[in-house]
Amino acid sequence: MADLPPVVTISTGIYGLLLKAYPKSFRREFGKEMANVFSDLLIDAMQKQGLLGIVNTWFRVLGDFFFSVAGQHTLILRGRLTMLRSTWIKPFLASVCTTFAIIAALAVVNAAYPSKRAAALRAVALSAEAAPLVPWDGTLDGFPDGAKLSDAKESTFNTLDGTRKIELPTVTW
């Protein structure tokens, strides 16, 4: 570079600084080649048009420079987002969807096939709401007028211990 005109040497140095605006991976791969091509363009422009050729080359290079740098950074960012999407976001969303599917399946199975314990608890809750357990003195006090006590009938109850059959009288009115 010692035999190059000073304007070419200075321009090449400035262009080398501008190359720092490109992403590091892009500079590693293409930086030296880009600097050499720029230097060759400057030498050719200097030989053909003098200082006006150098100025013209700078205008062309700077016109492309900003779009090129923005484009390379966009490509790098897209690559990182794609990598992030494939390595983290997709598996996360898949696990969330799988979890919801399992919860929904368990809810459907529980509704379709309730366990014996759940059925017994529901039966106890329903019977407690319908007729609270109080000691019965054998009279019909507290029942509406005209209530009659019928003969005892066998009734079946599901309990936590299993199924029990007991005889209970029925009150009608």
OpenMM code with the backbone's topology and positions (N, CA, C; nanometers):
from openmm import Vec3, app, unit

residues = "MET ALA ASP LEU PRO PRO VAL VAL THR ILE SER THR GLY ILE TYR GLY LEU LEU LEU LYS ALA TYR PRO LYS SER PHE ARG ARG GLU PHE GLY LYS GLU MET ALA ASN VAL PHE SER ASP LEU LEU ILE ASP ALA MET GLN LYS GLN GLY LEU LEU GLY ILE VAL ASN THR TRP PHE ARG VAL LEU GLY ASP PHE PHE PHE SER VAL ALA GLY GLN HIS THR LEU ILE LEU ARG GLY ARG LEU THR MET LEU ARG SER THR TRP ILE LYS PRO PHE LEU ALA SER VAL CYS THR THR PHE ALA ILE ILE ALA ALA LEU ALA VAL VAL ASN ALA ALA TYR PRO SER LYS ARG ALA ALA ALA LEU ARG ALA VAL ALA LEU SER ALA GLU ALA ALA PRO LEU VAL PRO TRP ASP GLY THR LEU ASP GLY PHE PRO ASP GLY ALA LYS LEU SER ASP ALA LYS GLU SER THR PHE ASN THR LEU ASP GLY THR ARG LYS ILE GLU LEU PRO THR VAL THR TRP".split()
positions = [
    Vec3(0.0804, -0.1180, 0.0000),
    Vec3(0.0000, 0.0000, 0.0000),
    Vec3(0.0858, 0.1259, 0.0000),
    Vec3(0.2154, 0.1111, 0.0087),
    Vec3(0.3047, 0.2270, 0.0157),
    Vec3(0.3062, 0.3048, -0.1154),
    Vec3(0.2851, 0.2373, -0.2272),
    Vec3(0.2905, 0.3049, -0.3564),
    Vec3(0.1564, 0.3649, -0.3984),
    Vec3(0.0521, 0.3541, -0.3144),
    Vec3(-0.0795, 0.4085, -0.3463),
    Vec3(-0.0825, 0.5577, -0.3142),
    Vec3(-0.1624, 0.6319, -0.3903),
    Vec3(-0.1776, 0.7743, -0.3576),
    Vec3(-0.2396, 0.7898, -0.2188),
    Vec3(-0.2053, 0.8994, -0.1472),
    Vec3(-0.2575, 0.9179, -0.0114),
    Vec3(-0.4101, 0.9188, -0.0053),
    Vec3(-0.4794, 0.9732, -0.1036),
    Vec3(-0.6259, 0.9756, -0.1010),
    Vec3(-0.6830, 0.8339, -0.1035),
    Vec3(-0.6181, 0.7437, -0.1743),
    Vec3(-0.6630, 0.6038, -0.1788),
    Vec3(-0.6357, 0.5372, -0.0444),
    Vec3(-0.5183, 0.5616, 0.0142),
    Vec3(-0.4834, 0.5020, 0.1434),
    Vec3(-0.5784, 0.5502, 0.2528),
    Vec3(-0.6059, 0.6811, 0.2560),
    Vec3(-0.6972, 0.7370, 0.3563),
    Vec3(-0.8384, 0.6827, 0.3350),
    Vec3(-0.8835, 0.6786, 0.2086),
    Vec3(-1.0181, 0.6285, 0.1790),
    Vec3(-1.0324, 0.4822, 0.2184),
    Vec3(-0.9279, 0.4037, 0.1931),
    Vec3(-0.9320, 0.2617, 0.2301),
    Vec3(-0.9389, 0.2464, 0.3824),
    Vec3(-0.8669, 0.3301, 0.4559),
    Vec3(-0.8721, 0.3260, 0.6026),
    Vec3(-1.0108, 0.3633, 0.6549),
    Vec3(-1.0703, 0.4680, 0.5951),
    Vec3(-1.2049, 0.5083, 0.6362),
    Vec3(-1.3048, 0.3972, 0.6062),
    Vec3(-1.2919, 0.3352, 0.4893),
    Vec3(-1.3822, 0.2257, 0.4533),
    Vec3(-1.3665, 0.1081, 0.5507),
    Vec3(-1.2424, 0.0827, 0.5949),
    Vec3(-1.2185, -0.0227, 0.6942),
    Vec3(-1.2932, 0.0055, 0.8241),
    Vec3(-1.2990, 0.1339, 0.8634),
    Vec3(-1.3760, 0.1707, 0.9826),
    Vec3(-1.5262, 0.1516, 0.9595),
    Vec3(-1.5723, 0.1863, 0.8395),
    Vec3(-1.7142, 0.1684, 0.8076),
    Vec3(-1.7547, 0.0207, 0.8099),
    Vec3(-1.6613, -0.0660, 0.7741),
    Vec3(-1.6921, -0.2096, 0.7744),
    Vec3(-1.7275, -0.2601, 0.9151),
    Vec3(-1.6841, -0.1874, 1.0189),
    Vec3(-1.7166, -0.2266, 1.1571),
    Vec3(-1.8671, -0.2199, 1.1836),
    Vec3(-1.9414, -0.1498, 1.0994),
    Vec3(-2.0871, -0.1396, 1.1172),
    Vec3(-2.1573, -0.2700, 1.0785),
    Vec3(-2.0917, -0.3543, 0.9995),
    Vec3(-2.1504, -0.4826, 0.9599),
    Vec3(-2.1459, -0.5796, 1.0773),
    Vec3(-2.2319, -0.6791, 1.0809),
    Vec3(-2.2256, -0.7808, 1.1867),
    Vec3(-2.0906, -0.8526, 1.1860),
    Vec3(-2.0462, -0.8914, 1.3027),
    Vec3(-1.9140, -0.9537, 1.3187),
    Vec3(-1.8969, -1.0776, 1.2313),
    Vec3(-1.9993, -1.1614, 1.2277),
    Vec3(-1.9882, -1.2843, 1.1471),
    Vec3(-1.9751, -1.2507, 0.9982),
    Vec3(-2.0452, -1.1479, 0.9536),
    Vec3(-2.0365, -1.1047, 0.8133),
    Vec3(-1.8976, -1.0484, 0.7851),
    Vec3(-1.8437, -0.9690, 0.8782),
    Vec3(-1.7091, -0.9118, 0.8603),
    Vec3(-1.6031, -1.0207, 0.8539),
    Vec3(-1.6166, -1.1210, 0.9395),
    Vec3(-1.5188, -1.2301, 0.9375),
    Vec3(-1.5152, -1.2995, 0.8025),
    Vec3(-1.6338, -1.3178, 0.7452),
    Vec3(-1.6415, -1.3919, 0.6195),
    Vec3(-1.6060, -1.3063, 0.4971),
    Vec3(-1.6493, -1.1808, 0.4958),
    Vec3(-1.6359, -1.0990, 0.3746),
    Vec3(-1.5555, -0.9698, 0.3911),
    Vec3(-1.5123, -0.9356, 0.5124),
    Vec3(-1.4479, -0.8068, 0.5383),
    Vec3(-1.3238, -0.7799, 0.4542),
    Vec3(-1.2293, -0.8729, 0.4518),
    Vec3(-1.1047, -0.8531, 0.3754),
    Vec3(-1.1330, -0.8411, 0.2266),
    Vec3(-1.2213, -0.9262, 0.1779),
    Vec3(-1.2554, -0.9219, 0.0356),
    Vec3(-1.3221, -0.7892, -0.0013),
    Vec3(-1.4100, -0.7410, 0.0851),
    Vec3(-1.4771, -0.6133, 0.0586),
    Vec3(-1.3765, -0.4983, 0.0581),
    Vec3(-1.2810, -0.4998, 0.1535),
    Vec3(-1.1782, -0.3951, 0.1586),
    Vec3(-1.0914, -0.3996, 0.0332),
    Vec3(-1.0558, -0.5194, -0.0114),
    Vec3(-0.9733, -0.5329, -0.1337),
    Vec3(-1.0487, -0.4837, -0.2567),
    Vec3(-1.1757, -0.5188, -0.2685),
    Vec3(-1.2562, -0.4745, -0.3831),
    Vec3(-1.2693, -0.3224, -0.3809),
    Vec3(-1.2915, -0.2645, -0.2620),
    Vec3(-1.3032, -0.1188, -0.2524),
    Vec3(-1.1723, -0.0516, -0.2935),
    Vec3(-1.0634, -0.1060, -0.2451),
    Vec3(-0.9321, -0.0507, -0.2814),
    Vec3(-0.9095, -0.0583, -0.4326),
    Vec3(-0.9456, -0.1707, -0.4929),
    Vec3(-0.9322, -0.1851, -0.6385),
    Vec3(-1.0209, -0.0850, -0.7124),
    Vec3(-1.1432, -0.0635, -0.6635),
    Vec3(-1.2330, 0.0354, -0.7247),
    Vec3(-1.1727, 0.1755, -0.7190),
    Vec3(-1.1137, 0.2093, -0.6039),
    Vec3(-1.0528, 0.3417, -0.5890),
    Vec3(-0.9336, 0.3601, -0.6826),
    Vec3(-0.8493, 0.2595, -0.6912),
    Vec3(-0.7320, 0.2683, -0.7795),
    Vec3(-0.7766, 0.2842, -0.9240),
    Vec3(-0.8754, 0.2055, -0.9644),
    Vec3(-0.9260, 0.2135, -1.1016),
    Vec3(-0.9887, 0.3505, -1.1279),
    Vec3(-1.0672, 0.4004, -1.0333),
    Vec3(-1.1313, 0.5316, -1.0501),
    Vec3(-1.0267, 0.6426, -1.0550),
    Vec3(-0.9205, 0.6335, -0.9733),
    Vec3(-0.8146, 0.7338, -0.9712),
    Vec3(-0.7412, 0.7368, -1.1037),
    Vec3(-0.7147, 0.6180, -1.1582),
    Vec3(-0.6421, 0.6112, -1.2857),
    Vec3(-0.7259, 0.6653, -1.4007),
    Vec3(-0.8578, 0.6409, -1.3975),
    Vec3(-0.9421, 0.6815, -1.5095),
    Vec3(-0.9921, 0.8250, -1.4986),
    Vec3(-1.0309, 0.8685, -1.3759),
    Vec3(-1.0959, 0.9993, -1.3634),
    Vec3(-1.0296, 1.0912, -1.2619),
    Vec3(-0.9267, 1.0450, -1.1940),
    Vec3(-0.8600, 1.1281, -1.0946),
    Vec3(-0.9423, 1.1404, -0.9680),
    Vec3(-0.9341, 1.2596, -0.9053),
    Vec3(-1.0026, 1.2841, -0.7796),
    Vec3(-1.1550, 1.2761, -0.7957),
    Vec3(-1.2057, 1.3153, -0.9110),
    Vec3(-1.3500, 1.3055, -0.9372),
    Vec3(-1.3960, 1.1587, -0.9345),
    Vec3(-1.3141, 1.0672, -0.9826),
    Vec3(-1.3456, 0.9239, -0.9785),
    Vec3(-1.3536, 0.8718, -0.8358),
    Vec3(-1.2643, 0.9215, -0.7483),
    Vec3(-1.2652, 0.8820, -0.6072),
    Vec3(-1.3962, 0.9281, -0.5419),
    Vec3(-1.4333, 1.0558, -0.5656),
    Vec3(-1.5570, 1.1105, -0.5087),
    Vec3(-1.6773, 1.0316, -0.5598),
    Vec3(-1.6792, 1.0027, -0.6894),
    Vec3(-1.7893, 0.9263, -0.7503),
    Vec3(-1.7991, 0.7865, -0.6883),
    Vec3(-1.6859, 0.7218, -0.6649),
    Vec3(-1.6838, 0.5882, -0.6039),
    Vec3(-1.7401, 0.5934, -0.4619),
    Vec3(-1.7019, 0.6970, -0.3850),
    Vec3(-1.7540, 0.7118, -0.2495),
    Vec3(-1.9054, 0.7292, -0.2496),
    Vec3(-1.9572, 0.8095, -0.3421),
    Vec3(-2.1032, 0.8280, -0.3477),
    Vec3(-2.1748, 0.6964, -0.3763),
    Vec3(-2.1203, 0.6178, -0.4685),
    Vec3(-2.1835, 0.4885, -0.4987),
    Vec3(-2.1760, 0.3938, -0.3794),
    Vec3(-2.0598, 0.3899, -0.3155),
    Vec3(-2.0409, 0.2994, -0.2014),
    Vec3(-2.1297, 0.3413, -0.0838),
    Vec3(-2.1317, 0.4702, -0.0512),
    Vec3(-2.2134, 0.5159, 0.0609),
    Vec3(-2.3623, 0.5002, 0.0331),
    Vec3(-2.4030, 0.5167, -0.0928),
    Vec3(-2.5439, 0.4956, -0.1282),
    Vec3(-2.5889, 0.3535, -0.1000),
    Vec3(-2.4996, 0.2592, -0.1189),
    Vec3(-2.5320, 0.1182, -0.0943),
    Vec3(-2.5043, 0.0770, 0.0501),
    Vec3(-2.4094, 0.1441, 0.1143),
    Vec3(-2.3603, 0.1042, 0.2456),
    Vec3(-2.4712, 0.0922, 0.3498),
    Vec3(-2.5526, 0.1957, 0.3662),
    Vec3(-2.6531, 0.1959, 0.4726),
    Vec3(-2.7575, 0.0861, 0.4524),
    Vec3(-2.8001, 0.0654, 0.3277),
    Vec3(-2.8973, -0.0413, 0.3007),
    Vec3(-2.8353, -0.1784, 0.3230),
    Vec3(-2.7101, -0.1911, 0.2834),
    Vec3(-2.6410, -0.3190, 0.2968),
    Vec3(-2.6211, -0.3560, 0.4444),
    Vec3(-2.5777, -0.2584, 0.5240),
    Vec3(-2.5563, -0.2843, 0.6680),
    Vec3(-2.6898, -0.3203, 0.7347),
    Vec3(-2.7944, -0.2431, 0.7057),
    Vec3(-2.9255, -0.2721, 0.7643),
    Vec3(-2.9743, -0.4104, 0.7216),
    Vec3(-2.9530, -0.4448, 0.5954),
    Vec3(-2.9948, -0.5761, 0.5459),
    Vec3(-2.9221, -0.6903, 0.6142),
    Vec3(-2.7917, -0.6741, 0.6351),
    Vec3(-2.7148, -0.7809, 0.7004),
    Vec3(-2.7557, -0.7977, 0.8465),
    Vec3(-2.7781, -0.6864, 0.9148),
    Vec3(-2.8241, -0.6970, 1.0545),
    Vec3(-2.9625, -0.7611, 1.0612),
    Vec3(-3.0489, -0.7304, 0.9656),
    Vec3(-3.1821, -0.7909, 0.9617),
    Vec3(-3.1716, -0.9416, 0.9413),
    Vec3(-3.0827, -0.9837, 0.8517),
    Vec3(-3.0648, -1.1276, 0.8292),
    Vec3(-3.0143, -1.1979, 0.9551),
    Vec3(-2.9209, -1.1349, 1.0227),
    Vec3(-2.8682, -1.1945, 1.1462),
    Vec3(-2.9789, -1.2027, 1.2511),
    Vec3(-3.0561, -1.0954, 1.2651),
    Vec3(-3.1651, -1.0945, 1.3629),
    Vec3(-3.2690, -1.2005, 1.3298),
    Vec3(-3.3035, -1.2122, 1.2018),
    Vec3(-3.3994, -1.3162, 1.1619),
    Vec3(-3.3466, -1.4545, 1.1942),
    Vec3(-3.2188, -1.4752, 1.1691),
    Vec3(-3.1578, -1.6050, 1.2009),
    Vec3(-3.1640, -1.6349, 1.3486),
    Vec3(-3.1388, -1.5339, 1.4317),
    Vec3(-3.1456, -1.5535, 1.5765),
    Vec3(-3.2888, -1.5803, 1.6210),
    Vec3(-3.3840, -1.5070, 1.5620),
    Vec3(-3.5239, -1.5300, 1.5979),
    Vec3(-3.5696, -1.6681, 1.5556),
    Vec3(-3.5261, -1.7109, 1.4372),
    Vec3(-3.5617, -1.8448, 1.3900),
    Vec3(-3.5032, -1.9502, 1.4826),
    Vec3(-3.3779, -1.9293, 1.5230),
    Vec3(-3.3147, -2.0241, 1.6139),
    Vec3(-3.3870, -2.0234, 1.7484),
    Vec3(-3.4209, -1.9041, 1.7976),
    Vec3(-3.4933, -1.8945, 1.9235),
    Vec3(-3.6288, -1.9630, 1.9136),
    Vec3(-3.6970, -1.9402, 1.8026),
    Vec3(-3.8291, -2.0003, 1.7829),
    Vec3(-3.8190, -2.1523, 1.7804),
    Vec3(-3.7175, -2.2051, 1.7148),
    Vec3(-3.7081, -2.3504, 1.7026),
    Vec3(-3.6528, -2.4155, 1.8282),
    Vec3(-3.5726, -2.3420, 1.9064),
    Vec3(-3.5114, -2.4048, 2.0232),
    Vec3(-3.5849, -2.3776, 2.1526),
    Vec3(-3.6703, -2.2735, 2.1578),
    Vec3(-3.7349, -2.2432, 2.2837),
    Vec3(-3.8857, -2.2240, 2.2706),
    Vec3(-3.9277, -2.1404, 2.1789),
    Vec3(-4.0692, -2.1040, 2.1717),
    Vec3(-4.1551, -2.2232, 2.1293),
    Vec3(-4.1162, -2.2933, 2.0238),
    Vec3(-4.1980, -2.4062, 1.9779),
    Vec3(-4.2098, -2.5160, 2.0836),
    Vec3(-4.0998, -2.5583, 2.1450),
    Vec3(-4.1156, -2.6603, 2.2497),
    Vec3(-4.1986, -2.6111, 2.3681),
    Vec3(-4.1850, -2.4835, 2.4052),
    Vec3(-4.2649, -2.4284, 2.5153),
    Vec3(-4.4127, -2.4327, 2.4808),
    Vec3(-4.4485, -2.3857, 2.3618),
    Vec3(-4.5888, -2.3872, 2.3213),
    Vec3(-4.6416, -2.5300, 2.3105),
    Vec3(-4.5576, -2.6199, 2.2634),
    Vec3(-4.6002, -2.7601, 2.2537),
    Vec3(-4.6272, -2.8177, 2.3932),
    Vec3(-4.5428, -2.7847, 2.4898),
    Vec3(-4.5650, -2.8375, 2.6248),
    Vec3(-4.6897, -2.7758, 2.6886),
    Vec3(-4.7149, -2.6475, 2.6636),
    Vec3(-4.8364, -2.5840, 2.7171),
    Vec3(-4.9607, -2.6488, 2.6566),
    Vec3(-4.9590, -2.6678, 2.5247),
    Vec3(-5.0741, -2.7309, 2.4584),
    Vec3(-5.0945, -2.8739, 2.5079),
    Vec3(-4.9861, -2.9469, 2.5255),
    Vec3(-4.9952, -3.0838, 2.5753),
    Vec3(-5.0539, -3.0861, 2.7162),
    Vec3(-5.0098, -2.9933, 2.7999),
    Vec3(-5.0622, -2.9867, 2.9368),
    Vec3(-5.2122, -2.9605, 2.9376),
    Vec3(-5.2559, -2.8644, 2.8562),
    Vec3(-5.3994, -2.8361, 2.8489),
    Vec3(-5.4774, -2.9556, 2.7940),
    Vec3(-5.4210, -3.0258, 2.6971),
    Vec3(-5.4885, -3.1428, 2.6419),
    Vec3(-5.5034, -3.2522, 2.7476),
    Vec3(-5.3999, -3.2722, 2.8289),
    Vec3(-5.4063, -3.3740, 2.9342),
    Vec3(-5.5103, -3.3348, 3.0393),
    Vec3(-5.5120, -3.2066, 3.0775),
    Vec3(-5.6103, -3.1606, 3.1764),
    Vec3(-5.7520, -3.1791, 3.1227),
    Vec3(-5.7739, -3.1435, 2.9961),
    Vec3(-5.9065, -3.1595, 2.9360),
    Vec3(-5.9458, -3.3069, 2.9301),
    Vec3(-5.8506, -3.3936, 2.8930),
    Vec3(-5.8800, -3.5373, 2.8859),
    Vec3(-5.9147, -3.5923, 3.0239),
    Vec3(-5.8422, -3.5490, 3.1266),
    Vec3(-5.8728, -3.5953, 3.2620),
    Vec3(-6.0104, -3.5473, 3.3076),
    Vec3(-6.0448, -3.4248, 3.2712),
    Vec3(-6.1770, -3.3739, 3.3079),
    Vec3(-6.2872, -3.4537, 3.2400),
    Vec3(-6.2685, -3.4881, 3.1131),
    Vec3(-6.3683, -3.5663, 3.0399),
    Vec3(-6.3796, -3.7064, 3.0997),
    Vec3(-6.2657, -3.7678, 3.1285),
    Vec3(-6.2678, -3.9026, 3.1866),
    Vec3(-6.3331, -3.9000, 3.3239),
    Vec3(-6.3014, -3.7979, 3.4040),
    Vec3(-6.3612, -3.7885, 3.5371),
    Vec3(-6.5125, -3.7687, 3.5291),
    Vec3(-6.5574, -3.6899, 3.4308),
    Vec3(-6.7015, -3.6680, 3.4156),
    Vec3(-6.7708, -3.7948, 3.3650),
    Vec3(-6.7057, -3.8687, 3.2755),
    Vec3(-6.7668, -3.9876, 3.2172),
    Vec3(-6.7610, -4.1080, 3.3116),
    Vec3(-6.6514, -4.1216, 3.3835),
    Vec3(-6.6322, -4.2366, 3.4722),
    Vec3(-6.5920, -4.1886, 3.6113),
    Vec3(-6.6849, -4.1395, 3.6898),
    Vec3(-6.6477, -4.0907, 3.8224),
    Vec3(-6.6026, -4.2058, 3.9120),
    Vec3(-6.5108, -4.1770, 3.9976),
    Vec3(-6.4617, -4.2811, 4.0885),
    Vec3(-6.5682, -4.3136, 4.1927),
    Vec3(-6.5543, -4.4301, 4.2555),
    Vec3(-6.6498, -4.4711, 4.3582),
    Vec3(-6.6473, -4.3732, 4.4746),
    Vec3(-6.5300, -4.3259, 4.5081),
    Vec3(-6.5192, -4.2330, 4.6209),
    Vec3(-6.5893, -4.1028, 4.5868),
    Vec3(-6.5671, -4.0508, 4.4640),
    Vec3(-6.6323, -3.9261, 4.4243),
    Vec3(-6.7835, -3.9439, 4.4220),
    Vec3(-6.8314, -4.0598, 4.3747),
    Vec3(-6.9755, -4.0855, 4.3710),
    Vec3(-7.0311, -4.0918, 4.5124),
    Vec3(-6.9592, -4.1546, 4.6054),
    Vec3(-7.0054, -4.1645, 4.7437),
    Vec3(-7.0100, -4.0264, 4.8082),
    Vec3(-6.9112, -3.9454, 4.7822),
    Vec3(-6.9108, -3.8108, 4.8388),
    Vec3(-7.0263, -3.7278, 4.7839),
    Vec3(-7.0535, -3.7426, 4.6527),
    Vec3(-7.1668, -3.6713, 4.5945),
    Vec3(-7.2979, -3.7196, 4.6564),
    Vec3(-7.3115, -3.8520, 4.6777),
    Vec3(-7.4341, -3.9068, 4.7360),
    Vec3(-7.4528, -3.8559, 4.8784),
    Vec3(-7.3456, -3.8504, 4.9552),
    Vec3(-7.3545, -3.8001, 5.0918),
    Vec3(-7.3928, -3.6538, 5.0907),
    Vec3(-7.3321, -3.5768, 5.0017),
    Vec3(-7.3629, -3.4340, 4.9938),
    Vec3(-7.5077, -3.4125, 4.9533),
    Vec3(-7.5554, -3.4894, 4.8560),
    Vec3(-7.6932, -3.4741, 4.8121),
    Vec3(-7.7917, -3.5147, 4.9214),
    Vec3(-7.7625, -3.6240, 4.9908),
    Vec3(-7.8549, -3.6681, 5.0949),
    Vec3(-7.8547, -3.5705, 5.2115),
    Vec3(-7.7416, -3.5095, 5.2400),
    Vec3(-7.7348, -3.4129, 5.3494),
    Vec3(-7.8146, -3.2889, 5.3158),
    Vec3(-7.8143, -3.2496, 5.1878),
    Vec3(-7.8914, -3.1323, 5.1476),
    Vec3(-8.0415, -3.1630, 5.1511),
    Vec3(-8.0781, -3.2847, 5.1089),
    Vec3(-8.2207, -3.3188, 5.0983),
    Vec3(-8.2834, -3.3424, 5.2351),
    Vec3(-8.2175, -3.4136, 5.3208),
    Vec3(-8.2756, -3.4451, 5.4517),
    Vec3(-8.1642, -3.4472, 5.5545),
    Vec3(-8.1537, -3.3437, 5.6319),
    Vec3(-8.0480, -3.3437, 5.7335),
    Vec3(-8.0714, -3.4574, 5.8334),
    Vec3(-7.9623, -3.5143, 5.8775),
    Vec3(-7.9723, -3.6269, 5.9699),
    Vec3(-7.9988, -3.5751, 6.1117),
    Vec3(-8.1164, -3.6090, 6.1612),
    Vec3(-8.1541, -3.5743, 6.2987),
    Vec3(-8.2149, -3.6987, 6.3610),
    Vec3(-8.2052, -3.7103, 6.4900),
    Vec3(-8.2697, -3.8274, 6.5518),
    Vec3(-8.4213, -3.8193, 6.5331),
    Vec3(-8.4787, -3.9309, 6.4956),
    Vec3(-8.6244, -3.9340, 6.4700),
    Vec3(-8.6938, -3.9982, 6.5881),
    Vec3(-8.7949, -3.9342, 6.6367),
    Vec3(-8.8662, -3.9851, 6.7537),
    Vec3(-8.9843, -4.0744, 6.7173),
    Vec3(-9.0052, -4.1004, 6.5871),
    Vec3(-9.1130, -4.1886, 6.5435),
    Vec3(-9.2433, -4.1167, 6.5190),
    Vec3(-9.2504, -3.9859, 6.5457),
    Vec3(-9.3731, -3.9109, 6.5208),
    Vec3(-9.3601, -3.8357, 6.3890),
    Vec3(-9.4721, -3.7777, 6.3442),
    Vec3(-9.4714, -3.7008, 6.2204),
    Vec3(-9.4734, -3.5502, 6.2483),
    Vec3(-9.4302, -3.5119, 6.3689),
    Vec3(-9.4240, -3.3695, 6.4007),
    Vec3(-9.3228, -3.3013, 6.3078),
    Vec3(-9.3610, -3.1877, 6.2576),
    Vec3(-9.2733, -3.1135, 6.1687),
    Vec3(-9.3016, -3.1398, 6.0225),
    Vec3(-9.3778, -3.2453, 5.9924),
    Vec3(-9.4163, -3.2726, 5.8547),
    Vec3(-9.5456, -3.1995, 5.8241),
    Vec3(-9.5798, -3.1755, 5.6986),
    Vec3(-9.7059, -3.1080, 5.6652),
    Vec3(-9.8260, -3.1898, 5.7121),
    Vec3(-9.9383, -3.1202, 5.7272),
    Vec3(-10.0611, -3.1895, 5.7667),
    Vec3(-10.0949, -3.2957, 5.6637),
    Vec3(-10.1418, -3.4082, 5.7055),
    Vec3(-10.1807, -3.5166, 5.6170),
    Vec3(-10.0658, -3.6107, 5.5843),
    Vec3(-9.9506, -3.5914, 5.6492),
    Vec3(-9.8377, -3.6802, 5.6229),
    Vec3(-9.8666, -3.8173, 5.6797),
    Vec3(-9.8277, -3.9202, 5.6026),
    Vec3(-9.8516, -4.0581, 5.6461),
    Vec3(-9.7200, -4.1336, 5.6453),
    Vec3(-9.7095, -4.2217, 5.7377),
    Vec3(-9.5914, -4.3055, 5.7487),
    Vec3(-9.6229, -4.4397, 5.6855),
    Vec3(-9.5490, -4.4768, 5.5848),
    Vec3(-9.5733, -4.6050, 5.5177),
    Vec3(-9.4834, -4.7109, 5.5791),
    Vec3(-9.5064, -4.8346, 5.5331),
    Vec3(-9.4240, -4.9453, 5.5821),
    Vec3(-9.2792, -4.9240, 5.5383),
    Vec3(-9.1899, -4.9818, 5.6122),
    Vec3(-9.0476, -4.9702, 5.5810),
    Vec3(-9.0166, -5.0463, 5.4529),
    Vec3(-8.9308, -4.9865, 5.3727),
    Vec3(-8.8858, -5.0494, 5.2494),
    Vec3(-8.7336, -5.0553, 5.2514),
    Vec3(-8.6818, -5.1540, 5.1783),
    Vec3(-8.5376, -5.1681, 5.1725),
    Vec3(-8.4822, -5.0623, 5.0773),
    Vec3(-8.3816, -4.9899, 5.1227),
    Vec3(-8.3148, -4.8888, 5.0403),
    Vec3(-8.1665, -4.9205, 5.0334),
    Vec3(-8.1071, -4.8888, 4.9205),
    Vec3(-7.9649, -4.9159, 4.8992),
    Vec3(-7.8888, -4.7841, 4.8983),
    Vec3(-7.7785, -4.7793, 4.9713),
    Vec3(-7.6946, -4.6597, 4.9772),
    Vec3(-7.5506, -4.6982, 4.9461),
    Vec3(-7.4876, -4.6153, 4.8670),
    Vec3(-7.3440, -4.6317, 4.8431),
    Vec3(-7.2702, -4.5470, 4.9463),
    Vec3(-7.1835, -4.6117, 5.0202),
    Vec3(-7.1057, -4.5405, 5.1207),
    Vec3(-6.9583, -4.5584, 5.0900),
    Vec3(-6.8760, -4.4928, 5.1675),
    Vec3(-6.7320, -4.5077, 5.1485),
    Vec3(-6.6863, -4.6504, 5.1746),
    Vec3(-6.7580, -4.7209, 5.2608),
    Vec3(-6.7221, -4.8589, 5.2938),
    Vec3(-6.7781, -4.9589, 5.1932),
    Vec3(-6.8648, -4.9164, 5.1068),
    Vec3(-6.9271, -5.0074, 5.0107),
    Vec3(-7.0763, -4.9807, 5.0054),
    Vec3(-7.1516, -5.0764, 4.9543),
    Vec3(-7.2962, -5.0617, 4.9406),
    Vec3(-7.3645, -5.1189, 5.0640),
    Vec3(-7.4634, -5.0445, 5.1180),
    Vec3(-7.5373, -5.0921, 5.2352),
    Vec3(-7.6859, -5.0894, 5.2044),
    Vec3(-7.7537, -5.1894, 5.2521),
    Vec3(-7.8996, -5.1957, 5.2364),
    Vec3(-7.9604, -5.1874, 5.3748),
    Vec3(-8.0512, -5.0932, 5.3891),
    Vec3(-8.1209, -5.0794, 5.5178),
    Vec3(-8.2685, -5.0572, 5.4911),
    Vec3(-8.3506, -5.0856, 5.5913),
    Vec3(-8.4949, -5.0649, 5.5784),
    Vec3(-8.5314, -4.9319, 5.6402),
    Vec3(-8.5984, -4.8495, 5.5612),
    Vec3(-8.6398, -4.7179, 5.6071),
    Vec3(-8.7887, -4.6993, 5.5777),
    Vec3(-8.8606, -4.6385, 5.6735),
    Vec3(-9.0008, -4.6046, 5.6435),
    Vec3(-9.0028, -4.4827, 5.5514),
    Vec3(-9.1076, -4.4676, 5.4762),
    Vec3(-9.1232, -4.3551, 5.3849),
    Vec3(-9.2355, -4.2676, 5.4342),
    Vec3(-9.2111, -4.1389, 5.4324),
    Vec3(-9.3166, -4.0446, 5.4725),
    Vec3(-9.3717, -3.9820, 5.3465),
    Vec3(-9.5033, -3.9861, 5.3305),
    Vec3(-9.5695, -3.9247, 5.2151),
    Vec3(-9.6706, -3.8242, 5.2624),
    Vec3(-9.7028, -3.7271, 5.1838),
    Vec3(-9.8085, -3.6286, 5.2145),
    Vec3(-9.8717, -3.5756, 5.0915),
] * unit.nanometer
topology = app.Topology()
chain = topology.addChain("A")
for resn in residues:
    res = topology.addResidue(resn, chain)
    for name in ("N", "CA", "C"):
        topology.addAtom(name, app.Element.getBySymbol(name[0]), res)
